[in-house]
Structures are given as structure tokens and as C-alpha cells.
Amino acid sequence: MTTQTYHDAALHLLGQAESELKVGDARQASEKGWGAATQILKAICERRGWHHRNYKALARAVKRLEEETSDQEIRPLFRSANLLHVNFYEDAEEPQIVADGLRDVRRFIDKLDALS
């Protein structure tokens, strides 16, 4: 995929996540939120020539971005997205927690967009 494709997918998935949450499907909202976070991260990785085909590579990219930018918020925002991924499987989080997670994903996207 291209950088732009990953970027567009991130925004599309975040919009879907917000819509899913509005109709009460926190589980689907969670997975789409996670997908949005990973897609924007893959866009950055693709642009920089970094490996991004598995979770370990994505986690490594988050660490590299945090070190590069000195932005101590990047890793916690990614962890929040990861909580959404877990919630897809467990379906244990309250809708407000999912909404908070989606807000964090939007912030993560905004931060990574600024690195473009």
C-alpha cells in the first residue's frame, strides 16, 4: 500500500469507529479505532522506509517516533489504541472508555500527521 492509502484508511476507519459507537456497537468501534491507529502508523513507517508488517515492528516504530520527537504522549496514545484492540476480543469496556480511546486515537493521528 502507499503512504496516502494508509493515511486515507486511518481517517476512514476512525469515522467508522465513531459511527459504530454512536449506534451502540462499542466492540466494532474498538476494532476500527485500533485499525485507524495502525494505519496512520503504517503511513509514517512507509514514508520512512521502516518495517511495519507486525505488532512488534509497530511498537518499535512508536518507540522510535517518541525518541525522535521527544513527545512523551505518543506511546501512551498508542497503548490506548491497543486497549481498543483488546476490547474487540473481550468486549469488556464501557462505551465511555471506548469513546475516550477513540479520542486518543484521533490525537495520535493528529500527532503523526504533523510529522509528515
KOLDREN-162881 format. One record per residue: residue number from 1; x, y, z of N, C-alpha, C, O in turn. Coordinates in steps of 0.05 Angstrom, whole numbers, plus 5000, padded with zeros to 4 digits. Example, Ala and Ser with C-alpha at 12.3 -4.5 7.8 and 13.67 -1.06 7.14 Angstrom:
<rofis>
{nr = 1, n_east = 5264, n_north = 4886, n_up = 5156, ca_east = 5246, ca_north = 4910, ca_up = 5156, c_east = 5264, c_north = 4934, c_up = 5156, o_east = 5285, o_north = 4934, o_up = 5169}
{nr = 2, n_east = 5257, n_north = 4955, n_up = 5142, ca_east = 5273, ca_north = 4979, ca_up = 5143, c_east = 5258, c_north = 5001, c_up = 5157, o_east = 5268, o_north = 5023, o_up = 5161}
</rofis>
This chain:
<rofis>
{nr = 1, n_east = 5017, n_north = 4976, n_up = 5000, ca_east = 5000, ca_north = 5000, ca_up = 5000, c_east = 5018, c_north = 5025, c_up = 5000, o_east = 5041, o_north = 5024, o_up = 5008}
{nr = 2, n_east = 5006, n_north = 5047, n_up = 4991, ca_east = 5021, ca_north = 5072, ca_up = 4991, c_east = 5016, c_north = 5087, c_up = 5017, o_east = 4997, o_north = 5082, o_up = 5032}
{nr = 3, n_east = 5033, n_north = 5106, n_up = 5022, ca_east = 5030, ca_north = 5123, ca_up = 5045, c_east = 5003, c_north = 5136, c_up = 5046, o_east = 4989, o_north = 5137, o_up = 5067}
{nr = 4, n_east = 4994, n_north = 5147, n_up = 5023, ca_east = 4968, ca_north = 5160, ca_up = 5022, c_east = 4945, c_north = 5140, c_up = 5027, o_east = 4925, o_north = 5147, o_up = 5040}
{nr = 5, n_east = 4948, n_north = 5116, n_up = 5017, ca_east = 4927, ca_north = 5096, ca_up = 5022, c_east = 4924, c_north = 5090, c_up = 5051, o_east = 4902, o_north = 5088, o_up = 5062}
{nr = 6, n_east = 4947, n_north = 5086, n_up = 5065, ca_east = 4946, ca_north = 5081, ca_up = 5094, c_east = 4934, c_north = 5105, c_up = 5108, o_east = 4917, o_north = 5102, o_up = 5126}
{nr = 7, n_east = 4942, n_north = 5129, n_up = 5100, ca_east = 4931, ca_north = 5153, ca_up = 5113, c_east = 4901, c_north = 5155, c_up = 5110, o_east = 4886, o_north = 5160, o_up = 5129}
{nr = 8, n_east = 4892, n_north = 5151, n_up = 5085, ca_east = 4863, ca_north = 5153, ca_up = 5080, c_east = 4848, c_north = 5131, c_up = 5095, o_east = 4826, o_north = 5136, o_up = 5105}
{nr = 9, n_east = 4859, n_north = 5107, n_up = 5097, ca_east = 4847, ca_north = 5086, ca_up = 5112, c_east = 4844, c_north = 5093, c_up = 5141, o_east = 4824, o_north = 5086, o_up = 5154}
{nr = 10, n_east = 4864, n_north = 5106, n_up = 5152, ca_east = 4863, ca_north = 5114, ca_up = 5180, c_east = 4839, c_north = 5132, c_up = 5185, o_east = 4824, o_north = 5128, o_up = 5204}
{nr = 11, n_east = 4836, n_north = 5152, n_up = 5169, ca_east = 4814, ca_north = 5171, ca_up = 5172, c_east = 4787, c_north = 5158, c_up = 5168, o_east = 4768, o_north = 5164, o_up = 5182}
{nr = 12, n_east = 4786, n_north = 5141, n_up = 5148, ca_east = 4761, ca_north = 5127, ca_up = 5142, c_east = 4753, c_north = 5109, c_up = 5166, o_east = 4730, o_north = 5108, o_up = 5174}
{nr = 13, n_east = 4772, n_north = 5094, n_up = 5176, ca_east = 4767, ca_north = 5076, ca_up = 5199, c_east = 4759, c_north = 5091, c_up = 5224, o_east = 4741, o_north = 5082, o_up = 5239}
{nr = 14, n_east = 4771, n_north = 5114, n_up = 5228, ca_east = 4764, ca_north = 5130, ca_up = 5252, c_east = 4735, c_north = 5140, c_up = 5249, o_east = 4720, o_north = 5139, o_up = 5269}
{nr = 15, n_east = 4728, n_north = 5148, n_up = 5226, ca_east = 4700, ca_north = 5157, ca_up = 5221, c_east = 4680, c_north = 5134, c_up = 5225, o_east = 4659, o_north = 5137, o_up = 5237}
{nr = 16, n_east = 4688, n_north = 5110, n_up = 5216, ca_east = 4671, ca_north = 5087, ca_up = 5220, c_east = 4669, c_north = 5080, c_up = 5250, o_east = 4648, o_north = 5073, o_up = 5260}
{nr = 17, n_east = 4691, n_north = 5082, n_up = 5264, ca_east = 4691, ca_north = 5076, ca_up = 5293, c_east = 4672, c_north = 5095, c_up = 5308, o_east = 4657, o_north = 5086, o_up = 5325}
{nr = 18, n_east = 4674, n_north = 5120, n_up = 5301, ca_east = 4656, ca_north = 5139, ca_up = 5315, c_east = 4627, c_north = 5134, c_up = 5308, o_east = 4610, o_north = 5136, o_up = 5326}
{nr = 19, n_east = 4621, n_north = 5126, n_up = 5284, ca_east = 4594, ca_north = 5118, ca_up = 5276, c_east = 4584, c_north = 5093, c_up = 5291, o_east = 4562, o_north = 5092, o_up = 5300}
{nr = 20, n_east = 4602, n_north = 5074, n_up = 5292, ca_east = 4595, ca_north = 5049, ca_up = 5306, c_east = 4588, c_north = 5054, c_up = 5336, o_east = 4569, o_north = 5043, o_up = 5347}
{nr = 21, n_east = 4604, n_north = 5071, n_up = 5348, ca_east = 4599, ca_north = 5077, ca_up = 5376, c_east = 4573, c_north = 5092, c_up = 5380, o_east = 4558, o_north = 5087, o_up = 5399}
{nr = 22, n_east = 4566, n_north = 5110, n_up = 5361, ca_east = 4541, ca_north = 5124, ca_up = 5363, c_east = 4516, c_north = 5105, c_up = 5362, o_east = 4496, o_north = 5111, o_up = 5375}
{nr = 23, n_east = 4519, n_north = 5083, n_up = 5348, ca_east = 4496, ca_north = 5064, ca_up = 5346, c_east = 4498, c_north = 5042, c_up = 5367, o_east = 4483, o_north = 5023, o_up = 5368}
{nr = 24, n_east = 4518, n_north = 5045, n_up = 5385, ca_east = 4519, ca_north = 5027, ca_up = 5408, c_east = 4537, c_north = 5002, c_up = 5404, o_east = 4536, o_north = 4984, o_up = 5421}
{nr = 25, n_east = 4552, n_north = 5001, n_up = 5383, ca_east = 4570, ca_north = 4978, ca_up = 5379, c_east = 4598, c_north = 4985, c_up = 5387, o_east = 4615, o_north = 4991, o_up = 5370}
{nr = 26, n_east = 4603, n_north = 4984, n_up = 5413, ca_east = 4629, ca_north = 4990, ca_up = 5424, c_east = 4651, c_north = 4971, c_up = 5415, o_east = 4674, o_north = 4978, o_up = 5411}
{nr = 27, n_east = 4643, n_north = 4946, n_up = 5410, ca_east = 4663, ca_north = 4926, ca_up = 5402, c_east = 4673, c_north = 4932, c_up = 5374, o_east = 4698, o_north = 4932, o_up = 5370}
{nr = 28, n_east = 4656, n_north = 4938, n_up = 5355, ca_east = 4665, ca_north = 4945, ca_up = 5328, c_east = 4679, c_north = 4972, c_up = 5328, o_east = 4698, o_north = 4976, o_up = 5313}
{nr = 29, n_east = 4669, n_north = 4991, n_up = 5344, ca_east = 4682, ca_north = 5017, ca_up = 5346, c_east = 4711, c_north = 5013, c_up = 5356, o_east = 4729, o_north = 5027, o_up = 5346}
{nr = 30, n_east = 4715, n_north = 4995, n_up = 5374, ca_east = 4741, ca_north = 4990, ca_up = 5385, c_east = 4760, c_north = 4980, c_up = 5364, o_east = 4783, o_north = 4990, o_up = 5361}
{nr = 31, n_east = 4752, n_north = 4960, n_up = 5349, ca_east = 4770, ca_north = 4949, ca_up = 5328, c_east = 4776, c_north = 4969, c_up = 5306, o_east = 4798, o_north = 4970, o_up = 5296}
{nr = 32, n_east = 4756, n_north = 4984, n_up = 5299, ca_east = 4761, ca_north = 5004, ca_up = 5278, c_east = 4779, c_north = 5027, c_up = 5288, o_east = 4795, o_north = 5038, o_up = 5273}
{nr = 33, n_east = 4777, n_north = 5033, n_up = 5314, ca_east = 4795, ca_north = 5053, ca_up = 5326, c_east = 4824, c_north = 5042, c_up = 5326, o_east = 4842, o_north = 5057, o_up = 5319}
{nr = 34, n_east = 4827, n_north = 5017, n_up = 5333, ca_east = 4854, ca_north = 5005, ca_up = 5332, c_east = 4864, c_north = 5005, c_up = 5303, o_east = 4887, o_north = 5012, o_up = 5298}
{nr = 35, n_east = 4847, n_north = 4998, n_up = 5284, ca_east = 4855, ca_north = 4998, ca_up = 5256, c_east = 4864, c_north = 5026, c_up = 5247, o_east = 4883, o_north = 5028, o_up = 5232}
{nr = 36, n_east = 4850, n_north = 5046, n_up = 5256, ca_east = 4857, ca_north = 5074, ca_up = 5248, c_east = 4885, c_north = 5081, c_up = 5259, o_east = 4901, o_north = 5093, o_up = 5244}
{nr = 37, n_east = 4890, n_north = 5073, n_up = 5283, ca_east = 4917, ca_north = 5079, ca_up = 5295, c_east = 4939, c_north = 5065, c_up = 5280, o_east = 4960, o_north = 5076, o_up = 5274}
{nr = 38, n_east = 4934, n_north = 5040, n_up = 5273, ca_east = 4956, ca_north = 5025, ca_up = 5260, c_east = 4959, c_north = 5034, c_up = 5231, o_east = 4982, o_north = 5034, o_up = 5221}
{nr = 39, n_east = 4938, n_north = 5043, n_up = 5218, ca_east = 4941, ca_north = 5052, ca_up = 5191, c_east = 4957, c_north = 5078, c_up = 5189, o_east = 4973, o_north = 5082, o_up = 5171}
{nr = 40, n_east = 4952, n_north = 5097, n_up = 5208, ca_east = 4967, ca_north = 5122, ca_up = 5207, c_east = 4996, c_north = 5116, c_up = 5214, o_east = 5014, o_north = 5129, o_up = 5203}
{nr = 41, n_east = 5001, n_north = 5097, n_up = 5232, ca_east = 5028, ca_north = 5090, ca_up = 5239, c_east = 5042, c_north = 5077, c_up = 5215, o_east = 5066, o_north = 5082, o_up = 5210}
{nr = 42, n_east = 5028, n_north = 5060, n_up = 5200, ca_east = 5039, ca_north = 5048, ca_up = 5176, c_east = 5045, c_north = 5069, c_up = 5155, o_east = 5065, o_north = 5066, o_up = 5140}
{nr = 43, n_east = 5029, n_north = 5090, n_up = 5154, ca_east = 5035, ca_north = 5111, ca_up = 5135, c_east = 5062, c_north = 5124, c_up = 5141, o_east = 5078, o_north = 5129, o_up = 5123}
{nr = 44, n_east = 5067, n_north = 5129, n_up = 5166, ca_east = 5092, ca_north = 5142, ca_up = 5175, c_east = 5115, c_north = 5122, c_up = 5169, o_east = 5136, o_north = 5130, o_up = 5159}
{nr = 45, n_east = 5111, n_north = 5097, n_up = 5176, ca_east = 5132, ca_north = 5077, ca_up = 5172, c_east = 5138, c_north = 5074, c_up = 5142, o_east = 5162, o_north = 5073, o_up = 5134}
{nr = 46, n_east = 5118, n_north = 5074, n_up = 5126, ca_east = 5122, ca_north = 5071, ca_up = 5097, c_east = 5138, c_north = 5095, c_up = 5086, o_east = 5156, o_north = 5092, o_up = 5070}
{nr = 47, n_east = 5131, n_north = 5118, n_up = 5096, ca_east = 5145, ca_north = 5143, ca_up = 5087, c_east = 5175, c_north = 5142, c_up = 5095, o_east = 5192, o_north = 5153, o_up = 5080}
{nr = 48, n_east = 5180, n_north = 5130, n_up = 5118, ca_east = 5208, ca_north = 5130, ca_up = 5128, c_east = 5223, c_north = 5104, c_up = 5121, o_east = 5247, o_north = 5102, o_up = 5127}
{nr = 49, n_east = 5210, n_north = 5086, n_up = 5107, ca_east = 5223, ca_north = 5061, ca_up = 5100, c_east = 5227, c_north = 5042, c_up = 5123, o_east = 5245, o_north = 5025, o_up = 5122}
{nr = 50, n_east = 5210, n_north = 5044, n_up = 5143, ca_east = 5211, ca_north = 5026, ca_up = 5167, c_east = 5193, c_north = 5002, c_up = 5163, o_east = 5172, o_north = 5004, o_up = 5150}
{nr = 51, n_east = 5202, n_north = 4980, n_up = 5174, ca_east = 5185, ca_north = 4955, ca_up = 5173, c_east = 5160, c_north = 4960, c_up = 5190, o_east = 5161, o_north = 4973, o_up = 5211}
{nr = 52, n_east = 5137, n_north = 4949, n_up = 5180, ca_east = 5112, ca_north = 4954, ca_up = 5195, c_east = 5092, c_north = 4931, c_up = 5191, o_east = 5068, o_north = 4935, o_up = 5192}
{nr = 53, n_east = 5102, n_north = 4907, n_up = 5186, ca_east = 5084, ca_north = 4885, ca_up = 5180, c_east = 5074, c_north = 4868, c_up = 5204, o_east = 5058, o_north = 4850, o_up = 5200}
{nr = 54, n_east = 5083, n_north = 4875, n_up = 5228, ca_east = 5074, ca_north = 4860, ca_up = 5251, c_east = 5073, c_north = 4879, c_up = 5275, o_east = 5083, o_north = 4901, o_up = 5275}
{nr = 55, n_east = 5061, n_north = 4869, n_up = 5297, ca_east = 5058, ca_north = 4886, ca_up = 5320, c_east = 5084, c_north = 4895, c_up = 5332, o_east = 5087, o_north = 4918, o_up = 5340}
{nr = 56, n_east = 5104, n_north = 4877, n_up = 5333, ca_east = 5130, ca_north = 4884, ca_up = 5344, c_east = 5142, c_north = 4907, c_up = 5328, o_east = 5154, o_north = 4926, o_up = 5340}
{nr = 57, n_east = 5140, n_north = 4907, n_up = 5302, ca_east = 5151, ca_north = 4928, ca_up = 5285, c_east = 5136, c_north = 4954, c_up = 5290, o_east = 5148, o_north = 4976, o_up = 5291}
{nr = 58, n_east = 5110, n_north = 4953, n_up = 5294, ca_east = 5094, ca_north = 4977, ca_up = 5300, c_east = 5102, c_north = 4989, c_up = 5327, o_east = 5106, o_north = 5013, o_up = 5330}
{nr = 59, n_east = 5106, n_north = 4971, n_up = 5347, ca_east = 5114, ca_north = 4981, ca_up = 5373, c_east = 5142, c_north = 4993, c_up = 5372, o_east = 5147, o_north = 5014, o_up = 5385}
{nr = 60, n_east = 5159, n_north = 4982, n_up = 5357, ca_east = 5186, ca_north = 4993, ca_up = 5353, c_east = 5184, c_north = 5020, c_up = 5339, o_east = 5199, o_north = 5039, o_up = 5347}
{nr = 61, n_east = 5167, n_north = 5023, n_up = 5320, ca_east = 5163, ca_north = 5049, ca_up = 5306, c_east = 5153, c_north = 5070, c_up = 5326, o_east = 5162, o_north = 5093, o_up = 5325}
{nr = 62, n_east = 5135, n_north = 5063, n_up = 5343, ca_east = 5124, ca_north = 5082, ca_up = 5363, c_east = 5147, c_north = 5091, c_up = 5381, o_east = 5149, o_north = 5115, o_up = 5387}
{nr = 63, n_east = 5164, n_north = 5073, n_up = 5389, ca_east = 5187, ca_north = 5080, ca_up = 5406, c_east = 5206, c_north = 5099, c_up = 5391, o_east = 5215, o_north = 5119, o_up = 5403}
{nr = 64, n_east = 5211, n_north = 5092, n_up = 5366, ca_east = 5229, ca_north = 5109, ca_up = 5350, c_east = 5217, c_north = 5138, c_up = 5347, o_east = 5232, o_north = 5157, o_up = 5349}
{nr = 65, n_east = 5191, n_north = 5139, n_up = 5342, ca_east = 5179, ca_north = 5165, ca_up = 5339, c_east = 5180, c_north = 5181, c_up = 5365, o_east = 5185, o_north = 5205, o_up = 5365}
{nr = 66, n_east = 5175, n_north = 5168, n_up = 5387, ca_east = 5176, ca_north = 5181, ca_up = 5413, c_east = 5205, c_north = 5192, c_up = 5418, o_east = 5208, o_north = 5214, o_up = 5427}
{nr = 67, n_east = 5225, n_north = 5176, n_up = 5412, ca_east = 5253, ca_north = 5185, ca_up = 5415, c_east = 5259, c_north = 5208, c_up = 5396, o_east = 5273, o_north = 5227, o_up = 5404}
{nr = 68, n_east = 5251, n_north = 5205, n_up = 5372, ca_east = 5256, ca_north = 5225, ca_up = 5351, c_east = 5244, c_north = 5253, c_up = 5358, o_east = 5256, o_north = 5273, o_up = 5354}
{nr = 69, n_east = 5220, n_north = 5252, n_up = 5368, ca_east = 5205, ca_north = 5277, ca_up = 5373, c_east = 5206, c_north = 5287, c_up = 5401, o_east = 5199, o_north = 5310, o_up = 5407}
{nr = 70, n_east = 5215, n_north = 5269, n_up = 5420, ca_east = 5214, ca_north = 5275, ca_up = 5449, c_east = 5185, c_north = 5280, c_up = 5459, o_east = 5181, o_north = 5292, o_up = 5479}
{nr = 71, n_east = 5166, n_north = 5270, n_up = 5444, ca_east = 5138, ca_north = 5272, ca_up = 5451, c_east = 5130, c_north = 5248, c_up = 5469, o_east = 5127, o_north = 5226, o_up = 5459}
{nr = 72, n_east = 5128, n_north = 5253, n_up = 5494, ca_east = 5122, ca_north = 5232, ca_up = 5513, c_east = 5093, c_north = 5223, c_up = 5512, o_east = 5085, o_north = 5205, o_up = 5527}
{nr = 73, n_east = 5077, n_north = 5234, n_up = 5495, ca_east = 5049, ca_north = 5227, ca_up = 5492, c_east = 5044, c_north = 5205, c_up = 5471, o_east = 5024, o_north = 5191, o_up = 5472}
{nr = 74, n_east = 5063, n_north = 5202, n_up = 5453, ca_east = 5059, ca_north = 5183, ca_up = 5431, c_east = 5054, c_north = 5154, c_up = 5440, o_east = 5035, o_north = 5141, o_up = 5432}
{nr = 75, n_east = 5072, n_north = 5145, n_up = 5458, ca_east = 5069, ca_north = 5117, ca_up = 5467, c_east = 5043, c_north = 5112, c_up = 5483, o_east = 5030, o_north = 5092, o_up = 5478}
{nr = 76, n_east = 5036, n_north = 5130, n_up = 5502, ca_east = 5011, ca_north = 5125, ca_up = 5516, c_east = 4986, c_north = 5126, c_up = 5498, o_east = 4967, o_north = 5111, o_up = 5502}
{nr = 77, n_east = 4987, n_north = 5143, n_up = 5477, ca_east = 4964, ca_north = 5144, ca_up = 5459, c_east = 4963, c_north = 5117, c_up = 5443, o_east = 4941, o_north = 5108, o_up = 5438}
{nr = 78, n_east = 4986, n_north = 5106, n_up = 5436, ca_east = 4986, ca_north = 5081, ca_up = 5422, c_east = 4976, c_north = 5058, c_up = 5440, o_east = 4961, o_north = 5040, o_up = 5432}
{nr = 79, n_east = 4983, n_north = 5060, n_up = 5466, ca_east = 4973, ca_north = 5040, ca_up = 5485, c_east = 4943, c_north = 5042, c_up = 5488, o_east = 4930, o_north = 5021, o_up = 5491}
{nr = 80, n_east = 4933, n_north = 5066, n_up = 5487, ca_east = 4904, ca_north = 5069, ca_up = 5488, c_east = 4890, c_north = 5056, c_up = 5464, o_east = 4869, o_north = 5043, o_up = 5467}
{nr = 81, n_east = 4902, n_north = 5059, n_up = 5441, ca_east = 4892, ca_north = 5045, ca_up = 5417, c_east = 4893, c_north = 5015, c_up = 5420, o_east = 4875, o_north = 5000, o_up = 5412}
{nr = 82, n_east = 4915, n_north = 5006, n_up = 5432, ca_east = 4918, ca_north = 4977, ca_up = 5437, c_east = 4896, c_north = 4966, c_up = 5456, o_east = 4886, o_north = 4944, o_up = 5452}
{nr = 83, n_east = 4888, n_north = 4982, n_up = 5475, ca_east = 4866, ca_north = 4975, ca_up = 5493, c_east = 4841, c_north = 4971, c_up = 5477, o_east = 4825, o_north = 4953, o_up = 5483}
{nr = 84, n_east = 4837, n_north = 4988, n_up = 5457, ca_east = 4814, ca_north = 4984, ca_up = 5440, c_east = 4815, c_north = 4957, c_up = 5425, o_east = 4795, o_north = 4943, o_up = 5423}
{nr = 85, n_east = 4838, n_north = 4950, n_up = 5416, ca_east = 4842, ca_north = 4924, ca_up = 5402, c_east = 4835, c_north = 4901, c_up = 5421, o_east = 4821, o_north = 4882, o_up = 5413}
{nr = 86, n_east = 4844, n_north = 4902, n_up = 5446, ca_east = 4838, ca_north = 4882, ca_up = 5466, c_east = 4808, c_north = 4881, c_up = 5470, o_east = 4796, o_north = 4859, o_up = 5473}
{nr = 87, n_east = 4795, n_north = 4905, n_up = 5471, ca_east = 4766, ca_north = 4905, ca_up = 5476, c_east = 4750, c_north = 4892, c_up = 5454, o_east = 4729, o_north = 4881, o_up = 5459}
{nr = 88, n_east = 4761, n_north = 4892, n_up = 5430, ca_east = 4747, ca_north = 4878, ca_up = 5408, c_east = 4743, c_north = 4848, c_up = 5416, o_east = 4722, o_north = 4837, o_up = 5410}
{nr = 89, n_east = 4763, n_north = 4837, n_up = 5428, ca_east = 4762, ca_north = 4808, ca_up = 5435, c_east = 4747, c_north = 4803, c_up = 5461, o_east = 4733, o_north = 4783, o_up = 5464}
{nr = 90, n_east = 4750, n_north = 4822, n_up = 5480, ca_east = 4739, ca_north = 4818, ca_up = 5506, c_east = 4711, c_north = 4831, c_up = 5510, o_east = 4695, o_north = 4821, o_up = 5526}
{nr = 91, n_east = 4706, n_north = 4852, n_up = 5495, ca_east = 4681, ca_north = 4867, ca_up = 5497, c_east = 4674, c_north = 4873, c_up = 5526, o_east = 4651, o_north = 4869, o_up = 5535}
{nr = 92, n_east = 4694, n_north = 4883, n_up = 5541, ca_east = 4690, ca_north = 4888, ca_up = 5570, c_east = 4689, c_north = 4917, c_up = 5577, o_east = 4682, o_north = 4924, o_up = 5600}
{nr = 93, n_east = 4696, n_north = 4935, n_up = 5559, ca_east = 4698, ca_north = 4964, ca_up = 5566, c_east = 4671, c_north = 4978, c_up = 5562, o_east = 4656, o_north = 4971, o_up = 5544}
{nr = 94, n_east = 4666, n_north = 4997, n_up = 5580, ca_east = 4642, ca_north = 5013, ca_up = 5578, c_east = 4645, c_north = 5032, c_up = 5554, o_east = 4667, o_north = 5039, o_up = 5545}
{nr = 95, n_east = 4622, n_north = 5040, n_up = 5543, ca_east = 4623, ca_north = 5058, ca_up = 5519, c_east = 4639, c_north = 5083, c_up = 5524, o_east = 4652, o_north = 5093, o_up = 5505}
{nr = 96, n_east = 4639, n_north = 5094, n_up = 5548, ca_east = 4655, ca_north = 5118, ca_up = 5553, c_east = 4685, c_north = 5113, c_up = 5551, o_east = 4700, o_north = 5130, o_up = 5542}
{nr = 97, n_east = 4693, n_north = 5090, n_up = 5560, ca_east = 4722, ca_north = 5083, ca_up = 5557, c_east = 4729, c_north = 5080, c_up = 5528, o_east = 4751, o_north = 5090, o_up = 5519}
{nr = 98, n_east = 4712, n_north = 5069, n_up = 5512, ca_east = 4716, ca_north = 5066, ca_up = 5483, c_east = 4717, c_north = 5094, c_up = 5471, o_east = 4734, o_north = 5100, o_up = 5454}
{nr = 99, n_east = 4698, n_north = 5112, n_up = 5479, ca_east = 4698, ca_north = 5139, ca_up = 5469, c_east = 4724, c_north = 5153, c_up = 5475, o_east = 4735, o_north = 5168, o_up = 5459}
{nr = 100, n_east = 4734, n_north = 5149, n_up = 5500, ca_east = 4760, ca_north = 5161, ca_up = 5508, c_east = 4782, c_north = 5150, c_up = 5490, o_east = 4800, o_north = 5165, o_up = 5482}
{nr = 101, n_east = 4781, n_north = 5124, n_up = 5485, ca_east = 4802, ca_north = 5112, ca_up = 5468, c_east = 4801, c_north = 5123, c_up = 5440, o_east = 4822, o_north = 5128, o_up = 5428}
{nr = 102, n_east = 4778, n_north = 5128, n_up = 5429, ca_east = 4775, ca_north = 5139, ca_up = 5403, c_east = 4786, c_north = 5168, c_up = 5402, o_east = 4798, o_north = 5176, o_up = 5382}
{nr = 103, n_east = 4781, n_north = 5182, n_up = 5423, ca_east = 4792, ca_north = 5209, ca_up = 5425, c_east = 4822, c_north = 5208, c_up = 5425, o_east = 4835, o_north = 5225, o_up = 5412}
{nr = 104, n_east = 4834, n_north = 5189, n_up = 5439, ca_east = 4863, ca_north = 5185, ca_up = 5439, c_east = 4873, c_north = 5178, c_up = 5411, o_east = 4894, o_north = 5187, o_up = 5403}
{nr = 105, n_east = 4858, n_north = 5161, n_up = 5397, ca_east = 4866, ca_north = 5154, ca_up = 5370, c_east = 4866, c_north = 5178, c_up = 5352, o_east = 4884, o_north = 5182, o_up = 5336}
{nr = 106, n_east = 4846, n_north = 5195, n_up = 5355, ca_east = 4845, ca_north = 5220, ca_up = 5339, c_east = 4870, c_north = 5237, c_up = 5345, o_east = 4882, o_north = 5248, o_up = 5327}
{nr = 107, n_east = 4877, n_north = 5238, n_up = 5370, ca_east = 4901, ca_north = 5254, ca_up = 5378, c_east = 4926, c_north = 5242, c_up = 5366, o_east = 4944, o_north = 5256, o_up = 5357}
{nr = 108, n_east = 4928, n_north = 5215, n_up = 5367, ca_east = 4950, ca_north = 5200, ca_up = 5356, c_east = 4953, c_north = 5206, c_up = 5326, o_east = 4975, o_north = 5212, o_up = 5316}
{nr = 109, n_east = 4930, n_north = 5205, n_up = 5312, ca_east = 4930, ca_north = 5211, ca_up = 5283, c_east = 4940, c_north = 5240, c_up = 5278, o_east = 4956, o_north = 5245, o_up = 5260}
{nr = 110, n_east = 4929, n_north = 5258, n_up = 5294, ca_east = 4937, ca_north = 5286, ca_up = 5291, c_east = 4967, c_north = 5290, c_up = 5295, o_east = 4980, o_north = 5305, o_up = 5280}
{nr = 111, n_east = 4978, n_north = 5277, n_up = 5315, ca_east = 5007, ca_north = 5279, ca_up = 5321, c_east = 5023, c_north = 5267, c_up = 5298, o_east = 5043, o_north = 5280, o_up = 5289}
{nr = 112, n_east = 5015, n_north = 5244, n_up = 5288, ca_east = 5031, ca_north = 5232, ca_up = 5267, c_east = 5028, c_north = 5247, c_up = 5241, o_east = 5047, o_north = 5248, o_up = 5225}
{nr = 113, n_east = 5004, n_north = 5258, n_up = 5236, ca_east = 5000, ca_north = 5274, ca_up = 5212, c_east = 5019, c_north = 5298, c_up = 5212, o_east = 5030, o_north = 5306, o_up = 5191}
{nr = 114, n_east = 5024, n_north = 5309, n_up = 5236, ca_east = 5041, ca_north = 5333, ca_up = 5238, c_east = 5070, c_north = 5326, c_up = 5232, o_east = 5087, o_north = 5343, o_up = 5226}
{nr = 115, n_east = 5077, n_north = 5300, n_up = 5232, ca_east = 5105, ca_north = 5291, ca_up = 5226, c_east = 5109, c_north = 5288, c_up = 5196, o_east = 5132, o_north = 5283, o_up = 5188}
{nr = 116, n_east = 5088, n_north = 5290, n_up = 5181, ca_east = 5091, ca_north = 5286, ca_up = 5152, c_east = 5107, c_north = 5307, c_up = 5139, o_east = 5111, o_north = 5306, o_up = 5114}
</rofis>
